[in-house]
Amino acid sequence: MSPDHAGTDLCAEFIACRSQLRDAAARILGGRERAEDVIQDAYFKIAEVSAETEIREPIAFLFQVVRNLAIDRQRRLSMESVFFAEEDDGMQVCSGANGPEATVISRETLARVIAALSTLPARTLSAFEMHRLDGCTQKEVAEKLGVSTTLVNFMIRDALNCCREIML
């Protein structure tokens, strides 16, 4: 240790600077409540530092520990907000269990779509099925049917328009 900071007790320094450390964490996290959690974590980390460890600038060290923990917490919160929704968000999700009425409506709609698609020319229907059901690219469909990709694009568009018309 340098002579200026010989025997410096990090925990005592931490307690003396606690409000400034909390404010530094709050600036990163956007609130004092979250900052308090970081300050508590920081205190435990600092308490683990060996008394023999040479720290030339204890105050700077304390701020760096708090800053790193606050940044880690902010990253974790950001990631969690992407992957985990609020509980209330789940209230808007439709249940997978449809009633008998919904089943009948779905079957009737499907029957109308099948009937409408059956009115299309065979090549148009084939292009549509290869692209939408089999997952072929328009280029692959064009190669299989021996036509241009532009024509395939028009055939798929016509089939989609046929489906849209019966849905109106």
Secondary structure, 3 states (H helix, E strand, C coil): CCHHHCCCCHHHHHHHCHHHHHHHHHHHHCCHHHHHHHHHHHHHHHHCCCCCCCCCCHHHHHHHHHHHHHHHHHHHHHHHHHHCCCHHHHHHCCCCCCCHHHHHHHHHHHHHHHHHHCCCCHHHHHHHHHHHHCCCCHHHHHHHHCCCHHHHHHHHHHHHHHHHHHHC
